[in-house]
Amino acid sequence: MNVDAALAAAAALAGLCTGVIAMLAFRWSERDQARPTRSSLHTDAVLPPGVDTVLSVLRSSAVVLDEADAVVKASSAAYALGLVRGGKLSVEPMLQMARDTRRDGEIRQVELDLPRRGTGRGEALAVSARVAPLGSRLVLLLVEDLTEARRIEAVRRDFVANVSHELKTPVGALSLLSEAVMDAAEDPEAVNRFAGRMQIEATRLTNLVQELIDLSRVQNDDPLEDSEPVRVDELVAEAIDRCRHQAGTKQITMASGGTADLHVWGNRGQLAAALGNLVENAVNYSPARTRVGIAARHITAPGGDLIEIAVTDQGIGISEKDRERIFERFYRVDPARSRATGGTGLGLAIVKHVAASHGGEVTVWSAEGQGSTFTLRLPEAGAVRDRDRNPHHPVVEHLPAPEVLP
C-alpha cells in the first residue's frame, strides 16, 4: 500500500509540473506575439493616429521615413513616379533633405528635374518636393508633379511670343509705309501704291486680331450653352460664299455634294467658322484652275452616329513631318506662302478646338503634289431628322459629288 501511495503521489506531482510548464510556455508565447518585431516596426501601426487617412486623400505623392531612412508608408503615386524602390527613397536630394529636416526640424522645399523612367528619350520629370517632421521620429515627404503645369506654361509663353511677333510684322509695315507716303506726298502714283500696300497690311492685322478673338472664344466658351440643330447644307453654302471671290480670282471650281439634309448639333457660329477655315485654306493653297470639293455623309460609329464633312483640294499637299503639327497655333507649312495669302497660322487651330468642344475631331490626309483632304467629324443631331423642314432656309446648289481622296 505504501508503494502504491508513493507512486500515485509521484504521478500527481509530475502532472502538476507539466501543467505549470505548459502555462508558462503559453504566457511566453503571448508575450512574444505582442512584442514588436523588425518587420512590424515598418507597418501602419507606427504612424500617428489619423495620418494614414490624411495621406490616402492627398493628391501629392507621399512618403513617410523613419529614423533609419526606411520607408514606413508610401502612396501608390510615389511608386508610380519611381520615388520608392526596394523599400528605400531612391532620390538622393530628397533623402538628404529628409535627413537635414530630421536633424533640425525645419521644413524644406525644393524643385527638382528627375529622369523619367521607361521613355528612353531622356525627358525630365519636374517635381516640387516638401519635407516636414512628423512626430519625434518620422519625416513626411510630399512630392507634386509639375510637368504638365510647366508644359502649359511653356505653351502660353510661346503663344505670347508668337502673337507679339505676328502683330509686330503688320504694325511695322504700316509704320514704314506711312513714312513712305509722307515722303512721296508730291507723287500721286507712289502715294496710291503705298496706300494699297497699307490696306493689305491693315487687312492682315484685322484678320489676325479677329482670329485671336475667335480662338479665345472657342477655347473658353461652352458650345452646348447655345447649341441647336444646324443644317450641314447651310454650313457648306456659307463656306462657299465666304471663299467665292478668292476662288473666282484663281478660276477654282468649288463643288458641294454628298448626302443632303444632314444635321449636326452645336454652336452654329463656331461650326460655320471651322468649315469656312477649311474651305478657305483649300482655296488659298490650290493652284489656279483646279477644283475644291466639299462632301458630307452620314457614318455609323461605335459611340454614336456622326456626320462627316470632307474638304478636298488639288493643291500642293503637306509633307508627313508637317502633318503632325499643322493644327498647332501659328504653325505654317510654308511661311512665305502663308504671308502671301494672308494666312495667320490660327485657322486650323480654331478648327481643332471647335471639333473637340463639339465632341468630334478633324483629321487630314495629304500627299505632296496631289492635294489634301481635311475631314471634320461631328455628332449627328438625330432628333431633328424627323422634324419638318424649314422652307425658308438658304438653298445650296448641289453639283456632282466631288471625288474625295482616300
Salt bridges, closest charged atoms under 4 A:
GLU30 OE1 - ARG27 NH1 3.62
ASP32 OD1 - ARG35 NH1 2.95
ASP44 OD1 - LYS73 NZ 3.92
ASP52 OD1 - LYS73 NZ 3.19
ASP66 OD2 - HIS42 ND1 3.23
GLU67 OE1 - ARG137 NH1 2.86
ASP69 OD2 - ARG99 NE 2.77
ASP69 OD1 - ARG102 NH2 2.93
GLU92 OE2 - ARG99 NH1 3.92
ASP100 OD1 - ARG103 NH1 3.08
ASP104 OD2 - ARG108 NH2 2.59
GLU111 OE1 - ARG150 NH2 2.97
ASP113 OD1 - ARG150 NH1 3.00
GLU123 OE1 - ARG116 NE 3.41
GLU123 OE2 - ARG121 NH2 3.08
GLU148 OE2 - ARG151 NH2 2.73
GLU166 OE2 - ARG332 NH1 2.97
GLU166 OE1 - ARG339 NH1 3.95
GLU201 OE2 - ARG204 NH1 3.78
ASP214 OD1 - ARG217 NH1 3.23
ASP233 OD2 - ARG231 NH2 3.57
ASP233 OD2 - HIS398 NE2 3.99
GLU234 OE2 - ARG231 NE 3.97
GLU234 OE1 - ARG268 NH2 3.39
GLU238 OE1 - ARG268 NH1 3.03
ASP241 OD1 - ARG244 NH2 2.67
ASP261 OD1 - ARG231 NH2 2.96
GLU280 OE1 - ARG242 NH2 2.83
ASP305 OD2 - HIS298 NE2 3.31
GLU308 OE1 - ARG297 NE 2.72
GLU308 OE2 - ARG377 NE 2.77
ASP322 OD1 - LYS321 NZ 3.51
GLU328 OE1 - ARG325 NH2 3.09
GLU361 OE2 - ARG377 NH1 3.42
GLU380 OE1 - HIS298 NE2 3.21
GLU380 OE2 - ARG385 NE 3.50
